[in-house]
């Protein structure tokens, strides 16, 4: 147990870097940003597994050692507990008056022969394990404490096994899904924004299905607090015909081999750009929310505009992009910096136009939600005019005669697609862990003994201590029987004195409780382990 506690402490200590440092399986962008901001420290931490803590060899070593320690702790304790369950309660000590609790009862001499059997009946009615040995009665209670303790530790092993199984054969991926058939998503590794596969899973193992966001509804309280979310999708799963299925935050979409969870939502403004040749292009790129009222920011890029009509070649210096802020409920008057409500009561978009080289041909990865600031700083991408607020249906004509029109919005959702074959094992083990924890914490092991002996005779001669017949010449007529009672808690138990007194009172009256609920004095009480 000491070893297990030390390993648990080390496991908690080893998890600290995973809470402080960004992790690749959670947010690779933060890891890349950390590498840029700390160029000297990053390689050292990376070699030590600081950015993939929970898959590092040293974290796994602690994990395996803890697993081994738990098994080594449970096996001998389980063997001892089974032996204790099969064994009878121990014989009564010679001196009951030296135990933690002690009492003496007397009864009529005619009842003495049946006294042990009557005492045993009272104890059994209260769910004590009882054995009668001649004139002594031994009883023990509280085996559920160790049973719960063992169940707790076995369930902890089940949790570790479930987590390990999920780490090997589980996978997950996150995706932003805009409404509309043109934005349908199929379950391939390349279509995820970020993903992580288990150690024994590759891209070919992903189940085949496609999702299209057909509709999304959200309700809000007057204060702007979210009330409910519901996404409706069209699902194409294997060879089955497409069907509609809905899911919400606490009600994931269960597919064959994966579950789809709703993480968030937002709006994708639809912008139509008309270039100098009269050609139009539309963009419905998602804008990321930046506050609780769903104020959103993003970029609508049009790299393939203003093409040479003769050659069809693209001039990279005439590319166009719009940075923007979207307000589901725009303020009635400037400044236009925040939405006043998350639902679309008065939608508007604030656009900043840029013309020049977007830097898309440089081969350098970048965010699709922001312009490349290196292009802006170098002057290769320049802002055109001032910002413009557009409401649905309004058009903005730029200085070169091109225009952009705000057509409306489409909803989008962020989803997490997950497969974890160990989640049911973890769930069942966690429930059993809590079930075992209750008797482990509140169960109390205790023992009681009763010894029935003849009381001293009327002439003062003592009764034999071992319960043997009275010596020759000593009369037993009118002599009372003596019942000595002793009790001993096996674990610290503050309420043992009260329970002992109630038990003695029940034995004194001789009333058993067949239902285990009513005391000898008629008072209803809770049954105890």
N, C-alpha and C positions, 0 to 999 in steps of 0.2 A: 504493500500500500504506500509506503514511503517513496519507493521508486516511482510509482504511478503519479503521485502528487508532484514529485520533482519534474517528471516528464511533462505533465500538464502545465506546470509553470514555464518550462522551456518552450512548449508549444505556443503559449500565449506571448512569451517574449519574442519568439521567432516571427510571430504574425505582425509585430509592430512595424517593421519595414514595409510590409504590404499595405499598411494603412497610411504611411507617410509618403512613400514614393509612388508615382503613377505606375500602373500595371498594364502590360501589353494586351492582356486579354480583356481589359475593361475600356481603356482609352489610349489607343496607339498615338493619337495626336499629341496628348500630353507628354507621352514618353519622348516623342521627337522634339517637342518644345524644350523639355528638360535637357536633351542632348545639346541643343543650341545654346541654352543659357549656361550650362556647366560643362564645357568641352573637356576639361581636365578630369573632373570627378566622374563623369558619366562612364567612361570605359572601365574604370575600376569597379564601380557598382554593378555594371552590366556583367562583368566576368564573375562576380559573386552571386549573380542571380537576383539582384535587388529589384529588377523590373519584371520578374516572373517568379515571385517569392514562392507561391504555393505549388509550383512545379519544380522547384530547385531541389538538388540532391540532399542538401542539409535539412531542409524542411521535411522532405520525405523520410529521411532517416529518423527524425524525431517521431514522426507519425508511425512508422513501422515499429520502433522501440516501444511506443506507448501501446500499440496493439499487442505486442508480445507480452508486455508487462501485465496488461489486463487479463490475457489468457492465463498467464502464470499465477495470477491472483485468484481467478475464478475457479480453476480446476480443483485445487485442494479444498477450497471453501465449499464447493458444491459437494465434494465427496463427504466432508465432515457433516454438512447439513443433512444429506440423505441418511447418513448413519444416525444422526440425532432424531430424525423423524421416525426411524424404524425402532429406535430404542425406547424402552419404557421409562417413565419418570423415575429418578433415583430413589432409593429407600430413605426413610426418615432419619435425620440425625438423632443421636442419642439424647442430646440436650436441646429441646426445642425452645427453651426459655432464653437461649443465647442468640437467637435469630433476630433479625431486624424488627419483626413484629411478632407478638406472642399473646395468646389468650388462653383461658381455661374455661371449659363448659362442664356442667354436671347434668346427669339425667337419671331417671329411675332405673333401678337395678334390673327390672324386667325388660327394658329396652336395650340393654347393653349388647346382647347377642346380635341384634339387627342394626346396631349403630353404624358400623363401617359401610354396610350396604346403603343405608339411608343417606349418609354423608356423600358417598360416591354418586348417588342419583342427583343430589342437589348440585354437585360440581359439574356433572355431565350436562345438566340442563343449562348451565352457563358456559358451555363449550370449552371446558377444561379437559385435557387429556388425563385420564385417571387410571390408577392401578391400585388394587387392594392387596395388601400382603398381611394376612392374619388380622391383627387388630390395628393396623396402620393403613392410612390412605395417603397416597402420594399423587399430586396433581401438578401439572405444568401448563403454561399458556404463553403465547407470544411468538410462536414459530414463524408467523408471517413477517416479522421484522427481518429475519435473515433471508426469507424467501423474496421479499421485496428488494432487499439489498442485492441479491444475486440477479434478480430480474433487471434491476437498474444497470448493473455492469454488463450483463448479456446484451441488453438493448443498446448500450453504448458501443459494443462491438458491432452490432447490426448497423448502427449509424455509420461507423467507420467503413464497413464493407460496402454499404450503399454509396457512400461518397467515392470510394475507390472504384466501384463499378461505373459510376457516372463519369469519373475522370478518364477511364479507359475507353468506354463505348458511347459516351454522350457527346453532343455537339450543340452549338447555338450560333445564331447569326442575327444581326439587327439590320433593319431596312426601313427606309422612309417610302411610303406608298401613297402616291397622289391619285385621286379619284379619276376614273376614265379608262376605257379599254386600251388607249395608247400607252398607258403607264402600268400595264399588268406586269406582275412579277412571277417568275418561275424559280423553283427551288434549285438553283445552281450556285456554286460557290462564288462565281464571278459577279453575281447580282446582289451580293450582300455588301452593305457599307463597311461592316466589320464582322468578323466571324472567328470562331475557334473550334477546332475539331479535337476529339479525344485522341489519345495516343494510338488507338487501334482503329481509327476511322479515317477514310480519305474521301475526296469529293465524289467518287463514284458510288459511295454507300448512301448518299442522301436520297430520301424517298422522292419520287416524282410527283409534283403537284404544282399548280399555278394559281395565283390569287389576283383578283381584280377588285379594287375598292369601288363598290357600286354606290354607297351612300354612307354618310356619317351624320349623326345627330348628337347634339350636345345641349343640355339645359343648364341654366344658371339661376341662382337665387338673385333677388334684387340687389344684394350687396356685391354681386359679381362672383361669389363663391360657386365652384362647380357643383352641380347636383347629380348629373348622370351623363354617361357617354355610351354610345352604341354604334358600332361599325357593322355595316352589311357588306359582305363580299360575295363574289361569284367564284366558286371553287371548281377547278378542273383537276380531278385526282385520278391518276392512272388512266384506265380505259373507261372510267365511269362518265356518264353524261354530266355536263356542268350543272351545278346546283347552287342555290343561294344559302348562305349561312351567316348568322350574326354572332358577334361576341362583344364583350365589354371588359372593363378593367378586372373585375373579379370573376369573370366567366370566360375563360379562354376558349378558343376554337380548337377542338380536338380532331386531329387528322390521323390517318394511318401512318404511324411512325414519327409524328411530331405534334407539337402544340404551339398555337399562335397566341401570343399575349399582346394586349394593347398597352402601350407605354405612354403615349402622348398624342397630341393632335395639333393642327394649326391650319393656316391658309396658304394657298398658292395663287398669287395674283396672275391673271391671264393678260398678257401684254401683246399687242399686235404692232409690229414695226414695219413701216413702208419705206423702202430705200429710194434712191434717186432714179432707179429704173422702173419704179412702180411695182416692184416685187414685194410681197408681204411674207413675213414670218411671224409665228406665234411662239410665245414662251409661257409655260405654266410651272416654272421652277418654284419649289417650296421656299418660303421665307421662314427663318427660324424665330420662334417666340423669345422675347427677352424680358417679359414681365407677366404678372398674373392676369392682366387684361388682354393678353395675347397680342400686344404690340410686337411686330415682327420685322426683321431686317433680312435682306438678301440681295441677290444680283440676278438680273436677266441679261444674258449675253447673247449677242447676235454676231458671231464671227463670219458667217457666210452671207454677207450683205454687200451691196455696192459692187457687185461683180462687173468685170469688163464685159459689156454685151457682145463684143466681137469675139473674144477668146474664151469667155467664161472663167477667166483666171481670177483668183481672189487677191485683192490688194490688202495685205496685213495692216497697212497704215490707215485704212478706212473702216476698220472693225468698230462695232458700236456695242456699248453695254450700259446698263442702267442700274445704279445702286439705289435701293429704295427702303423706305419705312412704310409698313402697311398698318393701318388703324382699322380694326373692325368697327369701332365707333369713334370717329374722328371728333375732336373738339369743334365747337361752333366757331371759334375764333383762334387766331395764332396765340402762342406758339404751338406748332404741330409736332410734338415730341412724344406724346403718350396717348394711347387709346383710353377712353373713359369707361369702357365696358367690354367684356370679352366676346359677346355676341355681335353679329353684324347688323347693327341698328343704323349706322351711318358710315358705310365703308368708304375709305379713301386711301390713296397711296401717294406718298411724297417721293418723287423721282429726282435723281441726280444723273445727268447724261454725261457719258464719256465717249470720246472718239480717239482712235489710234490703234496701236498694237497691243492686243490683250496679253501677249506673251504665251499664248497657248502652244506655239510651235517650238518652244524652248526645251520641252521635254522635262521640265521641272514640275513635280507634283505640287498642287496647291489646293486651297479651299474653293469649293464651288459656291460658297455663300459670301465670299469677299473678293474684291478685285485685288490683283497683284500690285501691292504698294510699291514694289521695286519699279514697275513700269510707270507708275504715277510719278515717283520721285525723279526718275530719269527724264521725264517729259515725253516719253513715247506714247503715253496715254494721258490725254488732257480733258479736263472738264469743259463741257459745252454749256455756256449760259448759266443761269441761276436754277435753283431747284424749282420744281413745279408740283403742285398738289392736284391730283386728278381724282375725280369721282367716276363711278361706273358709267361708261358711254362717252366720256370726255376725251378729247384728242389734244396732243401737244405737238406743234410744228416747230422743228428745230431751225437753226440758222441757214442750213443748206437745203431747206425744203423738204427734208425727210420728216416723218412724223411717227409718233407712238400713241397708241390708243389703249385705254384701260377698259377691258371688256367685262371684268368681274373676277370672281375667284372660284377655285375648286378646293374642297377640303382635302387634307392629307392626314395620315396617321403614321406614327412610328410604331413598328411592331418588332417583337422579338420572337423568333422561331427557335424552339428548343426541343431537344430530345434527350431525356435523362433516364436510362433504364434502371437506375438505382433509386429513383425518387419514391417509389412505393415502399421499397425496403426502408428508406430513411423515414417515411411517414409512419409506417407500422412500428418501427423501432422507437421512434420518438414518442408515440402514444404509449407503448409498453414501458418506456423509460419513466414517463410521468406516473403511470399506474404503479410501477415498482417503487417510485420515490415516496409515495404516501405512506405505505406501511413501514418503509425503511426509516422515515423520520419520526413517525408517530407510534409505531408498534413498540411494545414493551415486553420483554421476556421476564416472567416471574414464576415462582414455585410456592406451593403451600403443602403442608403436611398435617395430618390429623392422627393422633394416637389415642386409642380408647383403652383405658386401664381402670381396674376397680379402685375406688376411692378408699381412704383409710377407714377402718371399722369404727363403730361407735365407741369401743373401748380404747381407741387411740392407736391400735396396732396398724402399722403401715401396710399398704397394699404392695404386692411384688411389682417392681419396676418393669419387669419383662412380661407382665400379664399372665404369669403362671398361676395355677390354683392356689388358694390360700393355704397356709400351713395347717397341720393337724391341730385341732383344739381352738382354732380361730373361727368364729361364726361370721358368715357373710350376710345373714338375714338383715334386711333393711339398709344394707350398704349401698351407696350410690356409685355410679360409674363416673369416671373422670375422663374428659376429652381435652387433651392438650392440642393447641393449634399453633403452628409456626409458619411464618411467611418470609420469603426472601426475594427481592427484585434482582434479576440478573443484570439489568441495566438501570441507570439512574432514572427514577420514576417518582416524581413529586406526588402523584395522586395514588400511590400504592397504599398508603395508610387508610384512606377513605374506602378504597375498594376492598381492602382486607376486612375492615369493620363491617361493611355491608355483607360480605361473604360469611363472616362469623354469625351475624344476625340471622341470615337465611338458614344456616345450618342449625341454629338454636331453635327456630320455629319449625324446621323440618319441611318447609314448603318449597317444592321444586318449581322451576319455570319452564314448562314444556316449550313455550314459544320464545323463550329467551328474552322477554321484554318486561315482565312484571316482577317486582321484588316481593318479598314475603310480606311487607307492610302495605302492599297494594299500590305503591308509587311506581309510575312508569319511568323507565330510564333507558338510555341508549345501550345497545349491546356493545361489548368491547372485545377486542381481539384476545 
